[in-house]
Amino acid sequence: MVLLSSVQPGTSGVITALATDDPAMINRLLALGISPGNRIYLEQRFPAYIIRMGQSRASLDQAIANTIYIQPS
């Protein structure tokens, strides 16, 4: 289990945990479809983290990327 912010572009994995107690952050992540059990793929890290989940893409900042733990596969 590693932080999304610590992996290189091209890495895919399953979200294992969200490391935040902030209700607003949790709601934003869930609205984007980011929740434990979902598979994601990191496309780029700079200037923003771009992730793909199925056919959807989302842009994340560093603070949000630091709250997402994945199990690379």
SERO-4910 file (N, C-alpha, C, O; in steps of 0.05 Angstrom, whole numbers):
BEGIN
 pado doro    nc1    nc2    nc3   cac1   cac2   cac3    cc1    cc2    cc3    oc1    oc2    oc3
  Met    A     17    -23      0      0      0      0     18     25      0     35     28     18
  Val    A     14     42    -20     30     66    -23     13     90    -29    -10     87    -38
  Leu    A     23    114    -23      8    138    -30      8    142    -60     28    137    -74
  Leu    A    -14    152    -71    -16    158    -99      6    178   -107     17    176   -129
  Ser    A     13    197    -89     33    217    -95     61    206    -97     79    220   -107
  Ser    A     65    181    -89     92    170    -90     97    151   -113    120    141   -116
  Val    A     77    146   -130     81    128   -153     86    144   -178     79    168   -180
  Gln    A     97    131   -198    103    143   -223     80    141   -243     63    123   -240
  Pro    A     78    160   -262     57    158   -282     59    131   -296     81    121   -301
  Gly    A     36    121   -303     35     94   -316     28     73   -296     24     49   -303
  Thr    A     27     80   -270     20     60   -249    -10     58   -246    -24     78   -247
  Ser    A    -19     33   -244    -48     29   -238    -49     13   -212    -30      0   -204
  Gly    A    -73     14   -200    -77      0   -175   -105      4   -165   -122     17   -177
  Val    A   -110     -9   -143   -136     -8   -129   -133     10   -105   -114      8    -90
  Ile    A   -152     28   -102   -153     46    -79   -158     29    -54   -178     14    -53
  Thr    A   -141     32    -34   -144     16    -10   -154     33     14   -167     22     32
  Ala    A   -147     58     14   -155     75     37   -154    105     29   -140    113     11
  Leu    A   -170    121     43   -169    150     41   -161    160     69   -175    156     88
  Ala    A   -138    173     70   -126    182     95   -134    210    102   -117    228    102
  Thr    A   -159    215    108   -169    241    116   -193    237    133   -209    219    130
  Asp    A   -196    256    152   -220    257    169   -237    281    162   -258    285    174
  Asp    A   -229    296    142   -243    320    134   -267    313    117   -265    302     95
  Pro    A   -291    318    128   -316    310    113   -318    323     85   -328    310     67
  Ala    A   -309    348     82   -310    361     56   -292    347     36   -299    343     13
  Met    A   -268    339     45   -249    325     27   -261    297     20   -259    289     -4
  Ile    A   -272    283     39   -284    257     34   -307    260     14   -309    244     -5
  Asn    A   -324    280     17   -346    284     -1   -336    290    -29   -347    281    -49
  Arg    A   -315    306    -31   -304    313    -58   -293    288    -71   -298    283    -95
  Leu    A   -278    272    -56   -267    247    -67   -289    228    -77   -287    217    -98
  Leu    A   -309    225    -60   -331    207    -68   -346    217    -92   -355    202   -109
  Ala    A   -349    244    -94   -363    256   -117   -347    251   -143   -359    249   -165
  Leu    A   -320    248   -140   -304    243   -164   -303    213   -170   -291    204   -190
  Gly    A   -315    196   -153   -314    167   -157   -290    154   -144   -284    131   -150
  Ile    A   -276    169   -127   -252    159   -114   -260    147    -87   -265    162    -68
  Ser    A   -260    121    -86   -267    107    -61   -253     80    -60   -246     69    -81
  Pro    A   -249     70    -36   -235     44    -34   -248     22    -51   -273     20    -52
  Gly    A   -232      6    -64   -241    -15    -81   -241     -8   -110   -242    -26   -127
  Asn    A   -240     18   -117   -240     26   -145   -212     25   -156   -193     31   -142
  Arg    A   -210     18   -182   -184     16   -195   -179     43   -208   -196     55   -221
  Ile    A   -154     53   -205   -146     78   -218   -120     75   -232   -105     56   -227
  Tyr    A   -114     93   -251    -90     94   -266    -79    122   -266    -94    141   -272
  Leu    A    -54    126   -258    -42    152   -257    -30    159   -284    -11    145   -293
  Glu    A    -40    180   -297    -31    188   -323     -8    208   -322     11    206   -337
  Gln    A     -9    227   -303     12    247   -300     13    257   -272     -7    255   -257
  Arg    A     36    269   -265     39    281   -238     43    311   -238     38    324   -217
  Phe    A     51    322   -260     57    351   -261     45    363   -286     47    351   -307
  Pro    A     32    386   -284     29    404   -261      8    396   -241      6    407   -219
  Ala    A     -9    377   -249    -29    366   -231    -29    335   -235    -20    325   -255
  Tyr    A    -40    322   -215    -43    293   -217    -68    287   -234    -90    296   -227
  Ile    A    -64    273   -256    -87    265   -273    -90    235   -269    -72    219   -275
  Ile    A   -114    227   -260   -120    199   -257   -143    191   -275   -160    207   -283
  Arg    A   -143    166   -283   -164    155   -299   -177    132   -284   -164    115   -272
  Met    A   -204    132   -284   -220    111   -272   -240    102   -292   -260    116   -297
  Gly    A   -235     80   -305   -252     71   -327   -249     91   -350   -227     95   -360
  Gln    A   -271    103   -359   -270    123   -380   -269    152   -370   -269    171   -385
  Ser    A   -269    155   -343   -269    182   -331   -241    190   -324   -224    173   -317
  Arg    A   -236    216   -325   -211    228   -316   -216    249   -295   -237    261   -295
  Ala    A   -197    252   -276   -199    273   -256   -172    285   -251   -152    272   -254
  Ser    A   -172    311   -245   -148    325   -238   -147    330   -208   -167    339   -196
  Leu    A   -125    323   -196   -122    325   -167    -97    342   -160    -78    342   -175
  Asp    A    -99    357   -138    -75    371   -129    -59    354   -110    -67    331   -103
  Gln    A    -36    363   -102    -17    348    -85    -30    340    -59    -27    317    -50
  Ala    A    -45    358    -46    -58    352    -20    -77    328    -22    -78    311     -5
  Ile    A    -92    327    -44   -111    305    -47    -96    279    -54   -103    258    -44
  Ala    A    -76    281    -71    -60    257    -78    -47    245    -53    -42    221    -52
  Asn    A    -41    262    -33    -29    253     -9    -48    239     10    -40    229     31
  Thr    A    -74    238      3    -93    224     20   -102    197      9   -117    183     22
  Ile    A    -93    191    -16   -103    166    -29    -82    145    -28    -60    148    -39
  Tyr    A    -88    123    -16    -70     99    -15    -80     79    -36   -104     74    -38
  Ile    A    -60     68    -51    -67     48    -71    -50     23    -67    -29     24    -55
  Gln    A    -60      1    -77    -44    -24    -79    -38    -27   -109    -54    -35   -124
  Pro    A    -13    -20   -116     -5    -23   -145     -9    -51   -155     -5    -71   -140
  Ser    A    -16    -53   -180    -18    -79   -193     -5    -80   -220     -6   -100   -234
***
